Amino acid sequence: MEAQKSVPLNRLKLGATGRVGVLLPDARSRGRLADLGIVYGTEIRLLYKSPSGDPSAYLVRGAVIALRADTAEKILMF
């Protein structure tokens, strides 16, 4: 069986969808992300990227949420 490859959330391509595999942020950020519904197994789709690339808008559990690249890179998707 082949292991699933994980990719940071900020590297998803526009319109791509993935599921949260691992959260790397510190305890404070982890709690904030959980409040937003970003927990293991959550499906997230990249909707928009700002012209500068930061922040980006993601569809999470029916809500559009903007995340900065430094936060998104700590959310590993599969």
Residue frames as a rotation matrix with the C-alpha (Angstrom) as fourth column:
MET 1
0.582 0.813 0.000 0.00
0.813 -0.582 0.000 0.00
0.000 0.000 -1.000 0.00
GLU 2
-0.286 -0.672 0.683 1.32
0.659 -0.655 -0.369 3.45
0.696 0.345 0.630 -0.94
ALA 3
-0.366 0.086 -0.927 1.55
0.822 -0.437 -0.365 6.09
-0.437 -0.895 0.090 1.79
GLN 4
0.669 0.640 0.378 -0.52
0.736 -0.640 -0.218 9.23
0.103 0.424 -0.900 1.28
LYS 5
-0.480 -0.834 0.273 1.51
0.806 -0.542 -0.237 12.30
0.345 0.106 0.932 0.42
SER 6
0.416 0.609 -0.675 0.77
0.812 -0.583 -0.025 15.41
-0.408 -0.538 -0.738 2.44
VAL 7
-0.356 -0.424 0.833 1.02
0.732 -0.681 -0.034 18.96
0.582 0.597 0.552 1.13
PRO 8
-0.784 0.073 -0.616 0.74
0.431 -0.651 -0.625 22.25
-0.447 -0.756 0.479 3.08
LEU 9
0.209 0.978 0.008 -2.61
0.759 -0.157 -0.631 24.00
-0.616 0.138 -0.775 2.65
ASN 10
0.367 -0.073 -0.928 -0.95
-0.255 -0.967 -0.025 27.09
-0.895 0.246 -0.373 1.17
ARG 11
-0.702 -0.673 -0.233 0.32
-0.431 0.141 0.891 24.98
-0.566 0.726 -0.389 -1.75
LEU 12
-0.105 0.748 0.655 -3.08
0.590 0.577 -0.565 23.80
-0.801 0.327 -0.502 -2.97
LYS 13
-0.931 -0.125 0.343 -3.90
0.363 -0.433 0.825 24.87
0.045 0.893 0.449 -6.50
LEU 14
-0.714 0.688 -0.132 -6.83
-0.652 -0.721 -0.234 27.19
-0.256 -0.081 0.963 -7.12
GLY 15
0.142 0.898 -0.416 -10.07
-0.924 0.270 0.269 25.18
0.354 0.347 0.868 -6.95
ALA 16
-0.380 -0.362 -0.851 -8.34
-0.122 0.932 -0.342 22.11
0.917 -0.026 -0.398 -5.45
THR 17
0.587 0.607 0.536 -9.76
-0.688 0.025 0.725 20.31
0.427 -0.794 0.433 -2.43
GLY 18
-0.410 -0.694 -0.592 -7.99
-0.113 0.683 -0.722 18.35
0.905 -0.229 -0.359 0.28
ARG 19
0.752 0.604 -0.262 -8.57
0.153 0.228 0.962 16.97
0.641 -0.764 0.079 3.74
VAL 20
0.358 -0.607 0.710 -6.74
-0.864 -0.504 0.005 18.07
0.355 -0.615 -0.704 6.88
GLY 21
0.456 -0.305 -0.836 -4.20
0.200 0.951 -0.238 15.47
0.867 -0.059 0.494 7.95
VAL 22
-0.027 -0.580 -0.814 -1.95
0.991 0.089 -0.096 17.21
0.128 -0.810 0.573 10.47
LEU 23
0.850 0.217 0.481 -2.05
0.146 -0.973 0.181 20.57
0.507 -0.084 -0.858 12.27
LEU 24
0.039 -0.956 -0.290 1.39
0.818 0.197 -0.541 21.93
0.574 -0.216 0.790 13.18
PRO 25
0.095 -0.030 0.995 0.53
-0.154 -0.988 -0.015 25.31
0.984 -0.152 -0.098 14.84
ASP 26
-0.914 -0.394 0.094 1.14
-0.105 0.006 -0.994 26.09
0.391 -0.919 -0.047 18.50
ALA 27
-0.678 0.659 -0.327 -1.61
0.722 0.511 -0.467 25.46
-0.140 -0.552 -0.822 21.05
ARG 28
-0.388 0.540 -0.747 -3.16
-0.016 -0.814 -0.580 28.94
-0.921 -0.214 0.325 20.70
SER 29
-0.569 0.126 -0.813 -3.38
-0.806 -0.280 0.521 28.69
-0.162 0.952 0.262 16.90
ARG 30
-0.935 0.217 -0.281 -4.65
0.128 0.944 0.303 25.11
0.331 0.247 -0.911 17.08
GLY 31
-0.531 0.768 -0.357 -7.56
0.600 0.043 -0.799 26.27
-0.599 -0.638 -0.484 19.25
ARG 32
-0.303 0.370 -0.878 -8.38
-0.482 -0.854 -0.193 29.11
-0.822 0.365 0.437 16.87
LEU 33
-0.756 -0.026 -0.654 -8.32
-0.626 0.320 0.711 26.76
0.191 0.947 -0.258 13.88
ALA 34
-0.859 0.479 -0.180 -10.56
0.509 0.840 -0.189 24.28
0.060 -0.254 -0.965 15.72
ASP 35
-0.359 0.735 -0.576 -13.02
0.197 -0.543 -0.816 27.14
-0.912 -0.407 0.051 16.40
LEU 36
-0.291 0.183 -0.939 -13.08
-0.836 -0.526 0.157 27.74
-0.465 0.831 0.306 12.63
GLY 37
0.739 0.633 0.231 -13.84
-0.485 0.737 -0.470 24.05
-0.468 0.235 0.852 12.02
ILE 38
0.407 -0.687 -0.601 -10.34
-0.659 0.234 -0.714 23.16
0.632 0.687 -0.358 10.81
VAL 39
0.196 -0.286 0.938 -9.67
-0.770 0.547 0.327 19.80
-0.607 -0.787 -0.113 12.47
TYR 40
-0.783 -0.555 0.280 -8.42
-0.311 0.740 0.597 16.39
-0.538 0.380 -0.752 11.29
GLY 41
-0.585 0.499 0.639 -10.41
0.680 0.731 0.052 15.18
-0.441 0.465 -0.767 8.29
THR 42
0.254 0.697 -0.670 -12.04
0.146 -0.713 -0.686 18.51
-0.956 0.076 -0.283 7.42
GLU 43
0.076 -0.150 0.986 -12.41
0.990 0.132 -0.056 19.09
-0.121 0.980 0.158 3.68
ILE 44
0.182 -0.113 -0.977 -11.00
0.128 -0.982 0.138 22.44
-0.975 -0.151 -0.164 2.53
ARG 45
0.372 -0.022 0.928 -11.13
0.926 0.085 -0.369 24.01
-0.071 0.996 0.051 -0.94
LEU 46
-0.580 -0.596 -0.555 -8.98
0.463 -0.802 0.377 26.91
-0.670 -0.038 0.741 -2.13
LEU 47
0.458 0.859 0.229 -11.34
0.758 -0.242 -0.606 29.51
-0.465 0.451 -0.762 -3.61
TYR 48
0.907 -0.110 0.406 -9.27
0.143 -0.828 -0.543 32.65
0.396 0.550 -0.735 -4.11
LYS 49
0.042 -0.906 -0.420 -5.73
0.981 -0.043 0.191 33.94
-0.191 -0.420 0.887 -3.79
SER 50
0.736 0.122 -0.666 -5.04
0.114 -0.992 -0.057 37.63
-0.667 -0.034 -0.744 -3.38
PRO 51
0.923 -0.383 -0.037 -2.81
-0.129 -0.219 -0.967 39.16
0.362 0.898 -0.251 -6.09
SER 52
0.123 -0.921 0.369 0.12
-0.933 -0.234 -0.272 39.10
0.337 -0.311 -0.889 -3.65
GLY 53
-0.178 -0.135 -0.975 -0.72
-0.109 0.987 -0.117 35.51
0.978 0.086 -0.191 -2.66
ASP 54
-0.626 -0.069 -0.777 -1.42
0.724 0.319 -0.612 36.36
0.290 -0.945 -0.150 0.97
PRO 55
-0.477 0.191 0.858 -4.04
-0.450 0.786 -0.425 35.89
-0.755 -0.588 -0.289 2.36
SER 56
-0.873 0.293 -0.389 -6.04
-0.217 0.482 0.849 33.23
0.436 0.826 -0.357 0.53
ALA 57
-0.185 0.899 0.396 -9.74
-0.970 -0.104 -0.218 32.37
-0.155 -0.425 0.892 0.88
TYR 58
-0.951 -0.145 -0.273 -10.79
-0.173 0.981 0.082 28.80
0.256 0.126 -0.958 1.63
LEU 59
0.103 0.995 -0.016 -14.16
-0.727 0.086 0.681 27.07
0.679 -0.058 0.732 1.80
VAL 60
-0.910 -0.380 -0.165 -14.39
-0.127 0.635 -0.762 25.28
0.395 -0.673 -0.626 5.16
ARG 61
-0.701 0.673 -0.233 -17.65
0.671 0.513 -0.535 23.58
-0.241 -0.532 -0.812 6.21
GLY 62
0.187 0.864 0.467 -19.73
0.970 -0.238 0.054 25.98
0.158 0.443 -0.883 4.10
ALA 63
0.844 0.039 -0.535 -17.99
0.228 -0.929 0.291 29.16
-0.486 -0.368 -0.793 5.27
VAL 64
0.574 -0.695 0.433 -15.39
0.425 -0.199 -0.883 31.21
0.700 0.691 0.181 3.41
ILE 65
0.857 -0.376 -0.352 -12.34
0.283 -0.226 0.932 31.79
-0.430 -0.898 -0.087 5.63
ALA 66
0.712 -0.691 0.123 -9.23
-0.267 -0.429 -0.863 33.86
0.649 0.582 -0.489 4.87
LEU 67
0.836 -0.538 -0.110 -5.93
0.371 0.405 0.836 32.49
-0.405 -0.739 0.538 6.15
ARG 68
0.561 -0.753 -0.343 -2.46
-0.797 -0.604 0.022 33.97
-0.224 0.261 -0.939 5.92
ALA 69
0.509 -0.428 -0.747 0.22
-0.421 0.633 -0.650 31.88
0.751 0.645 0.141 4.24
ASP 70
-0.547 -0.796 0.258 2.22
-0.615 0.174 -0.769 31.45
0.567 -0.579 -0.586 7.47
THR 71
-0.220 0.561 0.798 -0.80
-0.790 0.377 -0.483 29.80
-0.573 -0.736 0.360 9.11
ALA 72
0.733 0.597 -0.325 -1.85
-0.662 0.517 -0.543 27.78
-0.156 0.613 0.774 6.06
GLU 73
0.111 -0.771 -0.627 1.62
-0.665 0.411 -0.623 26.28
0.738 0.486 -0.468 5.64
LYS 74
-0.762 -0.388 0.518 1.25
-0.646 0.407 -0.646 24.62
0.039 -0.827 -0.561 9.04
ILE 75
0.212 0.861 0.461 -1.89
-0.619 0.484 -0.619 22.72
-0.756 -0.154 0.636 7.97
LEU 76
-0.809 -0.570 -0.145 -0.89
-0.493 0.522 0.696 19.55
-0.321 0.635 -0.703 6.12
MET 77
0.237 0.946 -0.220 -3.44
-0.875 0.110 -0.471 18.17
-0.422 0.305 0.854 3.68
PHE 78
-0.783 -0.402 0.475 -3.91
-0.122 0.848 0.516 14.73
-0.610 0.346 -0.713 2.13
